[in-house]
């Protein structure tokens, strides 16, 4: 119900810190649920299409609104949004604190969760010492919301042995979002 691609989740440390098999789209859907106070709404790319206006072939297609489904209690969604705001205000994404504002200068609340992984295949000796290690992939993700309408996920990913050559952390997608702030801020008043 929360958008993950599997029916159950393994209660593990990897799941808790976001390094399990979560897809970016599932993480974005989860943030959408949090923004909507626990209500899951369908993703919509186009709400209306209007062709050939003022001609005999004029056609208007409108998406029928779907009913939202409650999947989290509103209190849980609000608590999660607050925790995500703390990540931006005083945590690993604080470089975004105060960055997004409306055209009138009013700051928007921004929240997020960072996560990075240096995922390795390691071989150990009988005594527990690492005898070999090689990267299988490297990931860095920032799932975020901006105000009450905008949310998303930025992920950097390098697969295979090439990952050995990269050393980025979740600060990379946070920095990318900050770099996009001037462009995104122009859309915030829409």
N, C-alpha and C positions, 0 to 999 in steps of 0.2 A: 504493500500500500504506500510505502514511502519512496517508491521509484527505483529501488535496487533490482538488479537483473536476476535475483535468485529468491527462492521462497523463504529461506532461513539464512541467518548470518551466524558464523562461528563466533562465539564470545571469546575473542582473543585480543591480545595487545595490538596486533597488526590492524584489526578492525577498529579498535578504539582510537588509534592515531591516524587512521585514514590510509594505511598502506596496503589494504587488502585489495580485492579486485573491483573496487568501486569504479564505475565509469563516470567521466565528467558530466555526461547528461543526467545521470542519476543524482549526482551531487547538486547540480543546478536545480533539478526538480525538488529535491529536499529543501533547498533554500527558498524556492517558491512557496512551498508549503509553510515554512516558518514565517515568511513575509505575509502570507494570507491567514495568519492566526490559526494554523493547523488544518486549513481547508486545501484539499488537492483540487486544482483546476487543470483543465487540458491546456497544453501548449498550443498556441495559435500563431501561425506565421502571417496569414492574411485573414482579415475579418470580412473585407468587402472587395469585390472586383467589379468594376464598371467598364463595360466595353461599348464603343460606338455611340456615345451620348449624342442625342439630337438627331439620330438617323432611324430608319425603320428597323434596323438591326440592333437597336439599343438593348443591352442585356445587363442586368445587375444580379450578381450572385452574392448572397450574404450568408455567413456562417450562422447556423442556429446555435444559440447559447446552450451549453451543456450544464447540467447541474453539478455543483461542487460536492465533493465528498469529504466529510470530516475524518481525518486520519490521526490527528493529534489533538489533545486538549489545548485550548488557547493559552492556558498558563504555561504549558511546556514550551510552546512556540515562543512566547514572550521571554521566558527564561533563557532559551537558546539564543534569541536575538541579542539579549543583554550580554551573554557570554561572548558572542561574536563581536559585539561592539567593544568589549574590554580588550579583545585581541588587537583591535585597531587603536584604541585609546592608550593602552599601556603595555601591549604585548609585542608579539613578533611582527606585526604589521603596522606599528605605530607611525611609520613614515607616511601613512595615508591619513593620519589624524588631521582634520581641518582642511583637507585638500578639496573636497567637493562642496560647492556652494551654489545656490540658486543665483540668478542674475541680480536679485536684490541684495545679495550678500549673506542671506540666511544660510548657515551651515546645515548640511544634511548629515544625518547619522549614517555612518558607514560601519559595517561589521564584516567579519570574515574569519576564516580558519585556514591556517597555513599547514602544509605537510610536505615533507620531502623524503626521498628514499634512495639510498645507495644500496640497491638490491644485489646481493652477492651469493655466489655458490662457494661455500667454504668446506674444506676437508680438515678434519682434526685428527691428531695422534691419540693414542690411548690415554696419554696424560692430559689431554684437553688442549694442547697447543695447536695453533693453526698451522697446517702444513702447506696449504695452498688456498688461494682466494682469487676469484676473478668476478668482475662485474657482469651481471646479466642484463641490468638496465639501470637507469638513473631517472628519477622523477622529482618534480617539484610542482606543487599545486597550490592555488589560492582560490578558495570558494568564497564569494562575497555577496553583499547586498549594498546598494546605495539608495538611501531614502526608503520610501515605501513601494516603489515601482520597479526598480532595476536590480537585477541580480545576475550572476554568472559564475563561470569557472575559467581560470587561465591555467593551463598545464604545459610544462616543458617536459619532454620525454626523449630519451636517447636509449635505443634498444641494442642489445648485443654487446660484443666485446668493445665496440667503439665507446661505450659508456665509461670505460677506464680513463678516457681522456677528458672527462668533464667533471667538474667539482662544484656545480651550482647547488644552491639550496632554495627553499621556498621564497627567499628574498627576491629571486629573479622574477616570478610572476607578480609579486607585489610591486616591484619597480616598474614592470611593464604597465600595470594598471595606473600607476602614478603618472607615467609618461603619456598615457591616453587621456588623462584627466581633462586637459583643455578641450579636446574633441568631444568627450562624453558630457562635459559640463554644459556645452552648448545645447544638448538634447534634454537636459534635466527639467527645463521649464515647459516642455511640450506636454 
